[in-house]
Amino acid sequence: MAVVIAPGGGHSQLVIDKEGYEIADWLNRNGIAGFVLKYRLARAPGSHYTVEGDALPDAARAVRMVRSRASEWGVDPARIGFMGFSAGGEVAALIETRFDAGNDNSADPVERASSRPDFAIVVYPGFKPGTITVPKNAPPTFLVCADDDRSHVVTTVNLYLDLEKQSVPSELHIYASGGHGFGMQTKHLPVDTWPDRLREWMADRKLFKE
């Protein structure tokens, strides 16, 4: 199994240690390949990038890259997920809803691969209402947030409901406290256990090899 990780940072920076490398370490400890994505930042000082025009294509390229080189890197091309935190959660929501099958006529072998993640993990995402439209073939999704992260819990719940409307298999966990940006760091709160729930979900989805 492989997971592309999009750190948060409000599209102005990348919180690449807490929501990138630390996440990859956890994945590695569970036998999962982790790929930390440095996507283009739409709100960095002087940036001319946009979320949908640049960060989303970066996410698509990352999924295509892992899938096209799956044999070389020892991963299953049918078990490639995408995981995002906060602003990276918006990128995750975009790639799980705006993927394509690839371009068979492209001279670039990477572009021939599908950009559809086989599963998505969306952690306290932030995006404007109405910007995400869930298709019926969106991948199974795991969502998590904290109730005291008020603006992001609404976004998370709405995404879950949109997934449910399309009958996309989904699992949602809302912890009473934890605030925003908890990542996988210890806060001595029940939210600390969400990685265990994620691993159970992966096992339930039969993403781990027997």
C-alpha positions in Angstrom: 0.0 0.0 0.0 1.1 3.6 -0.7 -0.2 7.0 0.5 0.6 10.4 -0.9 0.5 12.9 1.9 -0.5 16.6 1.5 0.5 18.7 4.6 -1.5 21.7 5.6 -0.4 25.3 6.1 -3.2 27.4 4.7 -1.8 27.3 1.2 0.8 29.8 2.4 3.3 27.3 3.8 3.7 23.5 4.3 3.6 22.1 7.8 5.8 19.4 6.4 7.2 17.9 9.6 4.0 17.5 11.7 1.7 16.8 8.8 4.2 15.3 6.4 7.3 13.5 7.6 5.8 12.4 10.9 2.8 10.9 9.0 5.1 9.1 6.6 7.0 7.6 9.6 3.7 6.3 11.0 2.8 4.8 7.7 6.2 3.2 7.4 5.8 1.6 10.8 2.6 0.0 9.5 4.2 -1.3 6.4 2.9 1.5 4.1 4.9 3.5 1.7 4.5 7.3 2.3 5.1 10.0 -0.3 5.1 13.6 1.1 3.9 16.0 -1.5 5.3 19.5 -1.8 2.4 21.1 -3.8 2.4 24.7 -5.1 1.1 27.2 -2.6 -1.6 29.6 -3.8 -1.4 32.0 -0.9 2.3 32.2 -0.3 3.7 35.8 -0.6 4.0 36.8 -4.3 2.4 33.5 -5.4 0.6 33.4 -8.8 -0.6 29.8 -8.2 -4.1 28.7 -7.5 -5.4 25.8 -5.6 -7.4 24.3 -8.4 -5.0 25.3 -11.2 -1.7 24.2 -9.6 -2.1 22.4 -6.2 -4.7 20.0 -7.7 -2.5 19.2 -10.8 0.4 18.6 -8.4 -1.7 16.0 -6.5 -2.8 14.4 -9.7 0.8 14.2 -10.9 1.8 12.6 -7.6 -0.8 9.9 -7.8 0.1 9.2 -11.4 3.8 9.1 -10.6 3.4 6.5 -7.8 1.0 4.4 -9.9 3.3 4.5 -13.0 6.3 3.5 -11.0 4.5 1.1 -8.7 6.5 -2.0 -9.8 9.8 -0.2 -9.4 8.9 1.1 -5.9 7.3 -2.2 -4.8 3.7 -0.9 -4.3 0.4 -2.1 -5.5 -1.0 0.2 -8.2 -4.5 -0.6 -7.0 -3.8 0.4 -3.4 -2.6 4.0 -3.7 -4.3 6.5 -1.3 -4.2 10.2 -0.8 -4.1 11.8 2.6 -4.4 15.5 3.4 -4.5 17.8 6.4 -6.3 21.2 6.6 -5.3 22.9 3.4 -3.9 19.6 2.3 -7.3 18.2 3.2 -8.8 20.5 0.5 -6.2 19.1 -1.9 -7.3 15.6 -0.9 -11.0 16.4 -1.4 -10.2 17.8 -4.8 -8.2 14.9 -6.1 -10.7 12.3 -4.8 -13.5 14.1 -6.7 -11.7 15.5 -9.8 -9.5 12.6 -11.0 -9.2 11.2 -14.5 -8.2 7.9 -16.1 -5.1 9.3 -17.7 -4.2 10.1 -21.3 -3.3 6.9 -23.2 -1.9 9.0 -26.1 0.5 11.0 -24.0 4.2 10.7 -24.8 4.8 10.9 -21.0 4.2 7.5 -19.4 3.3 9.1 -16.1 0.4 11.0 -17.7 -1.0 7.7 -19.0 -1.7 6.6 -15.5 -5.0 7.3 -13.7 -5.0 10.1 -11.1 -7.8 8.5 -9.1 -6.8 7.5 -5.5 -7.9 4.1 -4.5 -8.9 5.6 -1.1 -8.7 9.0 0.6 -8.0 10.1 4.1 -9.2 13.7 4.9 -8.1 15.3 8.2 -9.7 18.5 9.4 -10.1 19.9 5.8 -10.8 23.5 5.0 -12.5 24.7 1.9 -15.3 27.0 0.8 -18.8 25.5 0.6 -19.8 24.5 -2.9 -16.3 23.9 -4.2 -16.4 20.1 -3.9 -18.8 18.0 -6.0 -18.6 14.3 -5.2 -19.0 11.9 -8.1 -20.5 8.4 -7.6 -17.1 6.8 -8.3 -15.2 8.7 -5.7 -13.0 6.4 -3.6 -13.7 5.2 -0.1 -12.9 7.9 2.4 -11.8 8.1 6.1 -12.5 11.5 7.7 -11.5 12.9 11.1 -11.7 16.2 13.0 -12.3 17.7 16.4 -15.6 19.3 17.5 -13.8 22.3 19.0 -12.3 23.1 15.6 -15.6 24.8 14.6 -15.1 25.9 11.1 -13.3 22.7 10.0 -15.7 20.3 11.7 -18.6 21.8 9.5 -16.5 21.3 6.4 -15.7 17.7 7.4 -19.3 16.8 8.2 -20.5 18.3 4.9 -18.0 16.4 2.9 -19.1 13.2 4.7 -22.7 13.9 3.9 -21.9 14.6 0.3 -20.0 11.3 0.1 -23.0 9.5 1.7 -25.4 11.0 -0.8 -23.4 9.3 -3.6 -23.2 6.0 -1.6 -19.4 6.3 -1.4 -18.2 4.1 1.5 -17.1 6.5 4.2 -16.1 6.6 7.9 -16.2 9.7 10.0 -14.7 10.3 13.5 -15.4 13.5 15.4 -13.5 13.9 18.7 -14.9 16.4 21.3 -11.6 18.2 21.7 -8.3 18.4 19.9 -8.5 21.7 18.2 -7.0 22.3 14.8 -3.7 20.8 13.5 -3.4 17.9 16.0 -1.7 15.7 13.4 -0.5 12.5 15.0 1.1 14.3 18.0 0.3 13.3 21.5 -2.2 15.6 23.3 -3.2 13.2 26.1 -6.8 13.3 24.7 -9.0 10.7 23.0 -8.1 12.2 19.7 -4.6 10.7 20.1 -6.2 7.3 19.1 -7.4 8.4 15.7 -4.4 6.7 13.9 -5.6 3.4 15.5 -9.0 4.0 14.0 -7.4 4.7 10.6 -5.4 1.5 10.8 -8.6 -0.5 11.7 -10.4 1.2 8.7 -7.6 0.2 6.4 -7.8 -3.4 7.7 -11.6 -3.4 7.3 -11.2 -2.2 3.7 -8.8 -5.0 3.2 -6.1 -2.6 2.1 -3.5 -4.6 4.0 -2.2 -7.8 2.4 -3.1 -10.9 4.3 
